[in-house]
Amino acid sequence: MLVRSWNLYHGNTSPPGRRNHLERMVRLASEDRPDVLCLQEIPAWALPHLASWSGMTALGDVAQRPMLGPFPSSAEVGRRLTALHPGLLRSAFSGQANALLTTLEVLERGRCVLNPRDVRRRAGVGLFARLAWAKERRICQAARLRLADGRPAVVANLHATPGDLRITLAEVERAVAFVTGFAAPAEPVVLAGDFNTAPMLAAHGFDAAGQGIDHVLVRGLDAGEQVVWPAARRRLDGLLVSDHAPVDREVG
């Protein structure tokens, strides 16, 4: 099973420009038919299009809903406003979502908010840090999939908050607790996404992380080395898309 994870940076290039490349990025990431494709930093308006762009089953969940300043907005309004300058506006109006795409049979799905009030209160950070932390909701998705050999396995997709390591690790620990609770005893688990850190989760049965902050961690399955795409592979018309490189891992 090929598992791929990519933070799409809302379809921006690196450095950000005036054009959105989201559809072409999703098509690029899915053209070789990975079994699982975990995506982060997707504008909310794009969720209904992921299945047609990829040809895969798409499980999308909004983390931060579209906003117009302090007021709730709609995905379409967010799309129209962001289109004025995608590189500058990014997620200011469009909200943010995660998506788990797969070619495998989906048996069950779940979702967990990573930064609810009780987690923010226990993290040991100051009041102003907690208030800033609360402004953008972060989530972890999970899906029970049927592998090619008929066995079930749980695959999860997270996007943790960057910056203060206490905040990042609190969210990662919350994701681990959710995913391991979602899985049945001895059921294999794959935890992928943008961790914004190099997590050490051996105590929970996961193997070691690769380089960087984007990872595919495995528990209960054999797995190869994590492979980071070279820059040339994520160039479109000579432009480097996203500020993250996709990461691949063969799991089985």
N, C-alpha and C positions, 0 to 999 in steps of 0.2 A: 504494500500500500504506500503510495507516494503522498506525503502530507506536505503542503506548502503554506507558508504564512507570509503576508505582505501588508505593511501599513501603506495605504494608497495616497496618503497626504492630500486627500480630497481631490485627486486628479491633477495636482500641480507638478511642475518640473522643479528641479533643483539647479540653480536658484529659481524661485517662483516667477512665473510669467503671466501674460494676459489671457492665455488659452487654457481651457480645461481638457484634459486628455483621459478622463476617467473611463469612458467606454473602451477605448483602445487598450488601456492598461488592463482592464478586466479580461478582454479578449486575449491579450498577450499572456496573462497568467494562467488562462484555462485552455489554451490552444493545444497543449500536449496531453490534455485529459488527466490531470492529477486526480487521485481518488478523493482527496479532501483539500479544499482551499480556504484558509482562514484569512479574512480581510478585516482591517481596521481603518479608521478615519474615512468613512464613507459618508457623503452628505445624505441626509434623509430622503431627498427626492429620488435618489438613485436606486433605492431598495426594490421597487417594483420592476426594474429593468434588468436586474442581475441574472435572472434565470435565462432570459432571451440572449443577453450578451455572452453568457458562458456556456449555455447548453447543459447546465447542471441544476440540480435541485438547490434552491437558495433559501436559507434560513436567516432572515434578517431581523435585527432588534435595534431599536433606537435607544441610544444611551442618553444623548442630550437633544431634546426636541427643538425644532426651529423657533427662534425668538426674534422679535423686533424690539431691540432694546430690552426693557423689563417685561414686555408683553409677549404672550404666546403668539406664534405666527403659524404659517402653513408651509409644507414642503415646497409647494409651487412658488409662493412668495419668496422663500429663501433661495430657490433656484434662480429666479429672475434677478434678484438683487445681487447675488454672487456673480452672475454672468457679466456684470459690469466690469469686474476686474477680479477674476478668480484667485490670482496670486496674492493680491492685497487683502481681499475680504475673507477668503478661505472659509472658516466655519462660523464667522460672525453672525450670519443670518440663516445658514442652511442646516444647523444642527449637526449631529454626529451619530454614526451608527457602526455596529459590527455586523459581519455576515459570515456564516459558515456555509460554504458551497460543497456539494458532494455528488459523486456518481453512484454512491452506495445507497442501499435501502435505509431510510430513516425509520427507526422503531419508536423513538421517544425523544422529546427535546425539553430543555429547561433553561432558566436564566436566573442570574443572581446579580443584584446591585452590590458593587464592591465598596462603596463609600457611604453607607447609611449613617445616620446620626450616632448610633452606638459605637461603630467602628471609628468614626472621627473623634469621639470623646475619649476612647481608650488609647489612641495612638501616641499620646504624650507630646503633642504639638500645641503651640500657643493658640489663643483665641483667634487672632487675625489669620493665622495659617488655616485653622479649621473653617473659618468663614470663606476663605478663598477656595478651599478644598470642596466645599459644598456647592459651589457655583456650577460645576460640571460633573454630572453623574457618570460613573464608570461602571461597566458591566462585564460579566463573563457569561458566555453562552455554553451550553453543553448539549450534545446529541448522542443518543445511543444508536450506533450504526451496525448493520450486519456486514461482516467482512466477507470476502470472496469465498472463504472456506466454511461459511455459515455461522461462525462464532460472533457473538455480540461484543462490541467494544465501545467505550465512551471517548468521544473527542470533544475537547473544549477549546474555546477561543476567547482570549482576554486582551484588554488594553488598559494598562495601569497608568496612573498619574506620574509624570516625571517631576524631578526637582528634589524635594526633601525625601531622603531615603527612608525615613520612618513612615512616611505616607505611602510610598511605593510598596514597601515590604508589607505594610498592613493590608493593602489591597491584594497582593499576591497570596498572602496567607489566607485571606478570606476566600479567594478563588480556589485554593487548594482544598480548603474545608468543604466548600460547596461541591466540587467535582468528585472528591473522594466519597462524599456522602451520597452523591447521585449514583455512583457506580455500585454495583453489587459486589459482595465479597469475592475477591480474587479475579474480578473482571478487569481486563486490560484498560488502561487509561492513557490518552495522549493529551497533553496540555500545551497548546501553542498560542502564539500571539506576540504582541509588543509588550514585554515585561518592564521596559525602561530600567532594567537592571540585569545583572547576571545572577539569577536565583540559585540558592543552594537548598535543594529540596530532597536530599538523600534520606533525611529522617522520615519523609513521607513515601519513600520507595521509588522516587523518580531518579533517572540517571542524571549525569552531569550536563550542565548547560554548555552550549557552544560559545563562540566568540560573539561579542556585541550585546545588544539588548533585545533582539528578536530571536525567539527560540521555539523549538519543537522538542518538548520533554516527554519521555516515555516511561511508563510503569507496566510491567507484566508482559512486554513484547520484546522480541529482538529488534534492534534498530541499527542502521548504519550511521556514519558520521553526518553531522549537519553540514550542508553545502550552501554557501552564500553565492548568489548570482554575481558574476562579474559585471562591471558597469556597462560593458558593451551589449550585454543581453537585455538590458532595460532601457536602451536608447530607442526613441521613436523620432524619425526624421532628424536624427542627429542630436536630439534633446534628451537629457537624462531625466527620466520621470521618477518622481517621489524622492524624498530625502532618506528613504530606507531602501535597502536591497531585499528582494524576496529571499527566503531561506527554505531549503528543501530537506526532507529526511525520508529515507526509505524505512518503512516500519512493517514488521510482519511476524 
